[in-house]
C-alpha cells in the first residue's frame, strides 16, 4: 500500500520565541515531497508534485496559517516541554 503522513515539530534550545523553529514535513512512501520551515517562511517542494503544491500553497491561505503555528503551537507549549524535561533530569 501507499503511506502518507505529516510531521510537525518545534525545535528549540531556549524559551525565547526567536530561538524556536517550527517545521512541517509532508511524506509519501517515506519520501518528503514538501516542507514548511518558520525560518524560511514558506513551503519548499522537493519533488515535481511538491514544487507544484508549494507554488499553490505559498499563494494561498495555507502559508499564512503555517506562519502562525510557531507562535500558536510551539511557543504555547515550550513551557510544558521544558518543565517536563527539567523535572525528570
NORUR-V114457 format. One record per residue. N is the residue number from 1. RES is the residue in three letters. PSI is psi in degrees with one decimal (none if undefined). Layout:
N_RES_PSI, N_RES_PSI
This chain:
1_UNK_177.8, 2_UNK_149.1, 3_UNK_125.5, 4_UNK_132.5, 5_UNK_159.7, 6_UNK_135.4, 7_UNK_121.7, 8_UNK_139.5, 9_UNK_155.9, 10_UNK_120.9, 11_UNK_131.1, 12_UNK_157.1, 13_UNK_6.7, 14_UNK_172.6, 15_UNK_7.2, 16_UNK_137.6, 17_UNK_-33.3, 18_UNK_-24.3, 19_UNK_-3.2, 20_UNK_137.4, 21_UNK_126.2, 22_UNK_129.5, 23_UNK_147.2, 24_UNK_118.1, 25_UNK_133.7, 26_UNK_128.4, 27_UNK_146.9, 28_UNK_119.8, 29_UNK_48.5, 30_UNK_6.7, 31_UNK_121.3, 32_UNK_122.2, 33_UNK_-17.8, 34_UNK_148.1, 35_UNK_154.5, 36_UNK_137.8, 37_UNK_133.1, 38_UNK_-24.7, 39_UNK_-28.4, 40_UNK_-38.5, 41_UNK_11.9, 42_UNK_170.9, 43_UNK_144.4, 44_UNK_129.0, 45_UNK_141.9, 46_UNK_-10.0, 47_UNK_174.2, 48_UNK_-45.2, 49_UNK_-41.2, 50_UNK_-37.8, 51_UNK_-41.6, 52_UNK_-43.0, 53_UNK_-39.4, 54_UNK_-42.7, 55_UNK_-43.9, 56_UNK_-45.3, 57_UNK_-32.1, 58_UNK_-16.1, 59_UNK_11.1, 60_UNK_-170.9, 61_UNK_-15.5, 62_UNK_-41.8, 63_UNK_-35.1, 64_UNK_-43.4, 65_UNK_-45.5, 66_UNK_-33.7, 67_UNK_-30.2, 68_UNK_-11.7, 69_UNK_-31.5, 70_UNK_-47.8, 71_UNK_-42.7, 72_UNK_-48.0, 73_UNK_-55.1, 74_UNK_-53.6, 75_UNK_-34.4, 76_UNK_-32.2, 77_UNK_-6.7, 78_UNK_-36.2, 79_UNK_-39.0, 80_UNK_-44.3, 81_UNK_-48.3, 82_UNK_-39.3, 83_UNK_-43.4, 84_UNK_-43.4, 85_UNK_-39.4, 86_UNK_-32.7, 87_UNK_-16.6, 88_UNK_-2.9, 89_UNK_none
